C-alpha cells in the first residue's frame, strides 16, 4: 500500500486524567486488557487538526484510547496467538503485564495495536461464518513485523506471507485502518495464492483492503460502543494527516464517483472504482450479507482477474447464497461503476 499533517495539545496533567478514564471494555474478561486506539484518534475524536508531533503522547487526547482484551494469546508470554504473532519489532518487545500502560510514544504500543487489530479482523471474518460454515479466510497465525520497514510505507509480502508496518509521519501501525488494509492483502493471498498479478487484480486488492478496513472498524465501533465522529467512507484518517493538507484527512475514500472509464493504470487510484461498488453493496444489503458475499466470491477469483470477471463471480456468488434479488443488487452496484460486461 503506497502512502504518505494538523493538531491539538493536551498538557501532561490533562493526558494523565484522560488516560485514567479510558473507555471501558465491553465485557469483563480474563484476557489482558490493552490500551489501543478506537480505530484511530481522528475518527474517534472528530478532530481533524491532530498531527503526529514526533510520536508525542500529548499529540492526541487520552480519550482516543480504550482498554480492550487481547484475545487468543498463546502461552509464549509475548504477542503471539491463534490468529497473529509479532515476528519482530524495534526496541524492546511488549510485555503482556504492561499492555494496558503503553501510549503512542512507546514502540510497544504499535506492537499491541497490530496484534489487537489483526486478531479483530480475523474474528470478524469468523463471525461471518468463514472457518465454520464457509471456507476459512486466512485463518492461521499471521506474522507481522513492526517498524521494520524504514519508510512511510507498509506492505504484505507473499514470499513470506507476512505484513510489514512502516514508520515516518504517523507510524503506520497506529492506525487500525492501515493495519486491517494490509491484512486484507494477506486474506486475498490466502484465498488465491499470488493474487494481484494484473493491474485490475491489483486494483481489486487495494480496494478490498480499504473496504475491509472500513468494515472491521465499523464492526469494532458497534461491538465496543466506541464513538465514530468522522465519515465512515474515509480511510485511514489518522495515518493520512502527515500528507493530506485539507480536511477531512483521508488516505482514500470508498464512496467516490469514479467509473471504469476513469481508470489511470495505478492500482490505488483505480481501486476506488471497485471499493465504491463494494460500499454500495454494503449499503443496499447490510454489512453482514454484503461481506459474506464479497469474501466468499473472492475464493473464485483468478490471480490476474479482471474487473469484469470478478464482478460476474461476485454476482453469481450472491445468487447462490441469497437468491436473485441479492444478485440483482450486486449487479446494479457494478453497473453503476460502468464495469463492462455486467
Secondary structure per residue as TSV (DSSP state, phi and psi in degrees):
chain	resnum	aa	ss	phi	psi
A	1	X	-	360.0	111.1
A	2	X	-	-76.7	147.4
A	3	X	-	-156.1	-171.5
A	4	X	-	-133.0	360.0
A	5	X	-	360.0	165.8
A	6	X	-	-177.0	-123.0
A	7	X	-	169.1	158.9
A	8	X	-	-168.9	132.2
A	9	X	-	-109.4	139.5
A	10	X	-	-113.0	142.6
A	11	X	-	-67.8	160.3
A	12	X	H	-59.0	-39.2
A	13	X	H	-64.8	-42.3
A	14	X	H	-62.5	-42.0
A	15	X	H	-60.7	-42.4
A	16	X	H	-61.8	-42.2
A	17	X	H	-64.0	-43.8
A	18	X	H	-63.6	-40.9
A	19	X	H	-68.7	-24.5
A	20	X	H	-75.1	-13.6
A	21	X	T	-121.8	44.5
A	22	X	-	-60.8	153.2
A	23	X	B	-56.6	132.0
A	24	X	-	-77.3	152.0
A	25	X	-	-64.9	156.3
A	26	X	S	-63.1	-38.0
A	27	X	S	-141.0	158.7
A	28	X	-	-64.6	147.5
A	29	X	-	-152.4	144.5
A	30	X	S	-81.3	-10.9
A	31	X	S	-71.4	153.0
A	32	X	-	-57.8	137.5
A	33	X	E	-95.4	115.2
A	34	X	E	-106.8	149.0
A	35	X	E	-85.7	122.5
A	36	X	E	-135.9	163.4
A	37	X	E	-79.8	141.9
A	38	X	S	-76.7	81.6
A	39	X	S	69.9	-76.1
A	40	X	-	-156.5	160.1
A	41	X	H	-64.1	-33.5
A	42	X	H	-68.3	-45.3
A	43	X	H	-64.3	-41.9
A	44	X	H	-79.0	-26.1
A	45	X	H	-96.6	-26.6
A	46	X	-	76.9	7.3
A	47	X	-	-91.9	104.3
A	48	X	T	-79.7	-0.8
A	49	X	T	-94.2	0.7
A	50	X	-	-66.1	143.1
A	51	X	-	-135.4	167.9
A	52	X	-	-68.3	-45.6
A	53	X	T	52.4	45.1
A	54	X	T	55.1	47.5
A	55	X	T	68.0	17.1
A	56	X	-	-63.4	135.4
A	57	X	G	-62.1	-31.6
A	58	X	G	-78.8	-0.9
A	59	X	G	-74.9	-18.3
A	60	X	S	-128.3	152.2
A	61	X	-	-69.6	146.7
A	62	X	G	-59.3	-26.5
A	63	X	G	-69.9	-6.9
A	64	X	G	-77.1	-15.1
A	65	X	E	-94.7	154.3
A	66	X	E	-138.2	160.6
A	67	X	E	-96.0	130.3
A	68	X	E	-144.3	152.3
A	69	X	E	-73.5	137.6
A	70	X	-	-89.9	100.2
A	71	X	-	-92.3	159.8
A	72	X	S	67.0	21.6
A	73	X	B	-66.3	148.0
A	74	X	-	-90.5	-167.7
A	75	X	T	-92.9	12.1
A	76	X	T	-71.8	-23.0
A	77	X	S	90.9	-2.6
A	78	X	S	-118.3	-169.3
A	79	X	S	-83.2	73.7
A	80	X	B	-141.1	131.2
A	81	X	B	-156.5	-165.6
A	82	X	S	-64.7	-35.8
A	83	X	S	-114.4	-8.8
A	84	X	E	-162.5	146.6
A	85	X	E	-145.6	144.5
A	86	X	E	-83.0	110.2
A	87	X	E	-77.5	-38.9
A	88	X	E	-155.6	162.3
A	89	X	-	-156.9	169.7
A	90	X	S	-96.9	147.0
A	91	X	S	72.8	-163.5
A	92	X	S	-76.4	149.9
A	93	X	-	-72.1	148.0
A	94	X	-	-61.7	142.9
A	95	X	-	-100.6	131.3
A	96	X	G	-57.2	-35.9
A	97	X	G	-65.3	-18.7
A	98	X	G	-110.8	6.4
A	99	X	T	-65.9	-18.5
A	100	X	T	-86.9	1.9
A	101	X	T	-114.6	-17.1
A	102	X	-	-69.5	144.6
A	103	X	-	-123.1	177.6
A	104	X	T	-63.3	-15.9
A	105	X	T	-73.5	-15.2
A	106	X	S	-94.7	131.9
A	107	X	H	-57.5	-31.8
A	108	X	H	-66.4	-24.1
A	109	X	H	-60.2	-41.1
A	110	X	H	-68.7	-31.8
A	111	X	H	-63.3	-44.5
A	112	X	H	-64.1	-43.4
A	113	X	H	-58.3	-45.6
A	114	X	H	-62.7	-43.9
A	115	X	H	-61.9	-51.8
A	116	X	H	-59.4	-46.5
A	117	X	H	-79.3	-30.3
A	118	X	H	-68.1	-42.8
A	119	X	H	-60.1	-42.3
A	120	X	H	-60.5	-42.0
A	121	X	H	-64.4	-42.8
A	122	X	H	-68.3	-38.5
A	123	X	H	-62.8	-34.4
A	124	X	H	-63.5	-47.0
A	125	X	H	-60.3	-40.5
A	126	X	H	-62.4	-37.8
A	127	X	H	-65.5	-21.0
A	128	X	T	-85.0	-6.0
A	129	X	T	104.8	0.2
A	130	X	B	-78.2	125.0
A	131	X	T	99.3	-2.5
A	132	X	T	-131.2	-87.8
A	133	X	T	-76.6	-21.6
A	134	X	B	-119.3	160.2
A	135	X	-	-57.2	150.1
A	136	X	-	-66.4	144.5
A	137	X	S	-118.8	91.9
A	138	X	S	61.2	38.3
A	139	X	-	-83.5	73.1
A	140	X	S	-148.7	173.4
A	141	X	-	-77.5	113.1
A	142	X	E	-87.0	117.8
A	143	X	E	-76.0	139.9
A	144	X	E	-133.6	148.7
A	145	X	E	-118.9	135.7
A	146	X	E	-108.4	126.3
A	147	X	E	53.7	30.0
A	148	X	E	-90.9	-11.4
A	149	X	E	-103.8	113.7
A	150	X	S	-79.5	47.9
A	151	X	S	-154.6	164.2
A	152	X	S	-80.5	68.0
A	153	X	-	-157.0	145.9
A	154	X	-	-129.9	155.6
A	155	X	E	-161.5	159.1
A	156	X	E	-102.6	132.7
A	157	X	E	-113.1	124.8
A	158	X	T	-77.1	-13.8
A	159	X	T	-63.4	-41.3
A	160	X	T	-113.1	2.1
A	161	X	T	51.6	41.8
A	162	X	E	-123.4	160.6
A	163	X	E	-107.8	135.3
A	164	X	E	-119.8	127.7
A	165	X	E	-105.2	131.8
A	166	X	E	-90.6	-178.0
A	167	X	-	-137.2	169.4
A	168	X	S	113.4	133.9
A	169	X	S	61.3	-136.3
A	170	X	S	-74.6	118.9
A	171	X	-	-59.3	136.1
A	172	X	G	-58.5	-37.3
A	173	X	G	-77.9	8.7
A	174	X	G	-85.4	-13.3
A	175	X	S	-113.6	115.4
A	176	X	H	-58.1	-31.9
A	177	X	H	-72.4	-27.3
A	178	X	H	-70.5	-44.1
A	179	X	H	-57.6	-49.3
A	180	X	H	-71.7	-33.4
A	181	X	H	-55.2	-49.0
A	182	X	H	-66.2	-35.6
A	183	X	H	-62.8	-31.4
A	184	X	H	-57.9	-38.7
A	185	X	H	-64.0	-39.7
A	186	X	H	-63.4	-38.7
A	187	X	H	-62.8	-48.7
A	188	X	H	-57.1	-45.2
A	189	X	H	-65.5	-34.0
A	190	X	H	-69.3	-36.0
A	191	X	H	-73.2	-42.5
A	192	X	S	-135.6	95.0
A	193	X	T	-54.3	132.0
A	194	X	T	79.8	15.1
A	195	X	-	-58.0	138.4
A	196	X	-	106.6	30.0
A	197	X	-	-85.6	-6.1
A	198	X	S	-118.8	165.0
A	199	X	H	-62.8	-41.1
A	200	X	H	-69.9	-38.7
A	201	X	H	-64.5	-41.4
A	202	X	H	-60.7	-38.6
A	203	X	H	-65.2	-40.9
A	204	X	H	-62.2	-39.4
A	205	X	H	-61.3	-44.9
A	206	X	H	-66.0	-40.4
A	207	X	H	-62.6	-45.8
A	208	X	H	-60.9	-41.8
A	209	X	H	-60.0	-44.9
A	210	X	H	-63.0	-45.3
A	211	X	H	-64.5	-44.0
A	212	X	H	-61.8	-39.8
A	213	X	H	-58.5	-45.7
A	214	X	H	-64.6	-43.4
A	215	X	H	-67.0	-44.7
A	216	X	H	-68.0	-39.1
A	217	X	H	-60.5	-44.1
A	218	X	H	-64.9	-39.5
A	219	X	H	-60.9	-45.7
A	220	X	H	-66.2	-41.9
A	221	X	H	-56.2	-45.2
A	222	X	H	-68.4	-41.7
A	223	X	H	-65.7	-43.4
A	224	X	H	-95.8	-7.5
A	225	X	T	74.2	30.3
A	226	X	-	-82.2	149.3
A	227	X	-	-77.6	147.5
A	228	X	-	-129.4	112.3
A	229	X	-	-114.5	13.5
A	230	X	S	-127.5	174.0
A	231	X	-	-67.9	126.7
A	232	X	T	-55.1	-34.5
A	233	X	T	-75.9	-8.2
A	234	X	E	-85.8	120.3
A	235	X	E	-96.0	130.3
A	236	X	-	60.7	55.6
A	237	X	T	-58.2	-32.2
A	238	X	T	-85.2	-50.5
A	239	X	G	-57.3	-34.6
A	240	X	G	-81.7	-4.8
A	241	X	G	-64.3	-21.4
A	242	X	G	-72.9	-17.1
A	243	X	T	-145.5	13.5
A	244	X	-	-120.1	120.5
A	245	X	-	-84.7	-16.8
A	246	X	S	-114.0	149.7
A	247	X	S	-91.9	148.8
A	248	X	S	-73.7	148.7
A	249	X	-	-84.5	114.4
A	250	X	-	-134.7	132.4
A	251	X	S	-62.6	-49.5
A	252	X	E	-152.3	175.7
A	253	X	E	-123.8	155.3
A	254	X	S	-109.1	13.9
A	255	X	S	-127.0	28.1
A	256	X	-	-74.4	176.9
A	257	X	-	-108.4	16.0
A	258	X	-	-65.7	146.1
A	259	X	-	-124.6	174.8
A	260	X	G	-56.3	-36.3
A	261	X	G	-67.3	-10.4
A	262	X	G	-90.8	3.7
A	263	X	-	-57.2	138.5
A	264	X	-	-121.0	0.3
A	265	X	S	84.1	18.0
A	266	X	-	-123.6	128.5
A	267	X	H	-65.0	-34.7
A	268	X	H	-72.3	-41.8
A	269	X	H	-66.4	-47.8
A	270	X	H	-70.8	-23.6
A	271	X	H	-61.6	-25.1
A	272	X	H	-66.9	-17.4
A	273	X	H	-69.5	-50.6
A	274	X	H	-69.8	-41.4
A	275	X	H	-64.3	-33.7
A	276	X	H	-63.3	-40.0
A	277	X	H	-61.7	-44.4
A	278	X	H	-62.5	-41.7
A	279	X	H	-64.6	-36.5
A	280	X	H	-68.2	-38.3
A	281	X	H	-61.5	-43.2
A	282	X	H	-59.2	-45.5
A	283	X	H	-63.4	-33.6
A	284	X	H	-84.4	-37.2
A	285	X	H	-104.5	-13.0
A	286	X	-	90.8	154.8
A	287	X	H	-60.8	-46.4
A	288	X	H	-65.9	-52.1
A	289	X	H	-62.9	-43.8
A	290	X	H	-60.2	-45.5
A	291	X	H	-73.6	-31.0
A	292	X	H	-63.6	-41.3
A	293	X	H	-66.7	-51.3
A	294	X	H	-59.5	-47.7
A	295	X	H	-69.3	-44.4
A	296	X	H	-62.8	-37.0
A	297	X	H	-62.2	-32.2
A	298	X	H	-64.9	-22.5
A	299	X	T	-62.3	-23.6
A	300	X	T	-94.8	2.9
A	301	X	-	-77.3	153.6
A	302	X	-	-93.0	158.3
A	303	X	T	-55.7	-31.2
A	304	X	T	-111.8	29.8
A	305	X	-	-55.3	148.9
A	306	X	-	-93.3	166.0
A	307	X	H	-56.4	-43.5
A	308	X	H	-62.9	-50.7
A	309	X	H	-64.5	-40.1
A	310	X	H	-66.8	-38.2
A	311	X	H	-64.6	-45.1
A	312	X	H	-63.1	-38.3
A	313	X	H	-64.5	-40.1
A	314	X	H	-68.2	-38.7
A	315	X	H	-63.0	-46.0
A	316	X	H	-63.3	-37.3
A	317	X	H	-65.6	-41.2
A	318	X	H	-60.7	-42.2
A	319	X	H	-64.2	-43.5
A	320	X	H	-66.1	-38.4
A	321	X	H	-84.0	-37.1
A	322	X	H	-134.5	-1.2
A	323	X	-	98.6	-178.5
A	324	X	H	-63.6	-40.4
A	325	X	H	-61.3	-43.8
A	326	X	H	-64.3	-41.2
A	327	X	H	-62.1	-41.0
A	328	X	H	-64.1	-37.4
A	329	X	H	-65.1	-44.1
A	330	X	H	-64.5	-43.8
A	331	X	H	-58.6	-42.1
A	332	X	H	-61.6	-36.8
A	333	X	H	-65.4	-40.2
A	334	X	H	-74.6	-35.6
A	335	X	H	-64.6	-34.2
A	336	X	H	-63.2	-25.4
A	337	X	T	-89.9	4.2
A	338	X	T	58.5	36.8
A	339	X	-	-74.4	126.5
A	340	X	T	-61.4	145.9
A	341	X	T	80.3	9.9
A	342	X	-	-113.6	360.0
